[in-house]
């Protein structure tokens, strides 16, 4: 499994979440909404890894998923891009 983040999504994190070098961004499972698993959806927050299972780094920022959230992805890769019409993150699973 891997995390793929588009260039426009990296820019979104810099602008919308004010992510800077040395920080980390976590993709986490939250209850409610719709997503890959019924009744759950994906959230995003600034956090530091504790038991990161998957991570990718760009411009000294780490983007990661914790070990306890891997079940949500069911072995699929996470691709993060930006929905230009809504100006928000868009997740897809490959």
N, C-alpha and C positions, 0 to 999 in steps of 0.2 A: 504494500500500500504506500501511496505517496500523496503529498499535497502539491497541487499545481496552482500557482497564483498568476493571473494575467498582469501585464504592466499597468493597465488601468486600475486594477484592484490594489496594487501596491501604492499607486498615487492616491486612491481613495483612503487607504489606511493613514497615509501621511497627512492628508487634508482633514478628513472627518474625525479621526481618532487622535490626531496629533502625535503619531508614533514617531519616536526618535531613536537614534543609535543607542544600543545597549538595552532597549526594552524588548518585551516579548508579547506576542498576541496569541491567545488561546482560542481554538474552536472547541466548543463544548456542547453536550447534549442537554436540551432543556425540555421539560414537560409541557405539552401543548403545542398547538400549531400543526402544520403539515410538513412533512419532509420524507426522508427515505424510509423511516420506520413510522407506522401509524401511531398517532398520539404524541409524537415527539418532533422536535425541530432542532435546527442548529443555531447556536448563539456564538457571539464573539466578544471577547473582552481583553483588556490588558491584564497580564498575569505573568508569573514566572513559572517555568516548568518544575514539577516535583517528580513525576514519573513519566516523562514524555516518551511516547511510543513512536511517534512520527514527528519529524521537524524539518523545516527548510529555512534557510537564512538568506536575507537580501539586505544590503546596505546596513549591515550590523544589527538587524532586527530579526528575531527568531519567531517563526510562526509554527505552532505546534498543536498536537492532539495528545491528551493524556491517555495513559494505558487503560484507565477505567471507562473511557468513552469509545474505545475501539469497536465494541459490539454494534454500535449504531451504523457503522459503515459497511458491515457485512463483507469485508474484504475488498471493497471498491475504493478507487482513488477519489479524492476530493479535488474538484476543480472550482476555483473561485474567480469570478469575473464581476463586472459591474453592469447592471441593467441601466442603460443610458436614459431610458424614458422615466424611470423612477429614481435614478441617482442613488441606488442602493446595491448592496452585494447580492450576487446571484450565485447559488451553489448548484453544481451538477456532480453526478456520481458515475464513474466509468468502471 
